[in-house]
């Protein structure tokens, strides 16, 4: 799979399945490494967890 970044750089992955990171917290950006799961999600004013979409 090839992905072209905003700056025109093309990155490749030879894996069968990959996930593209949209939160930009990945250490392997543009590929998702689930780094966002280690961060605490911001809380809503009512005390509930905010949606991370």
Buried (B, 14 or more C-beta within 10 A) or exposed (E): EEEEEEEEEEEEBEEEEBEEBEEEBBEEBBBBBEBBEEEEEEEEEEEEEEEEE
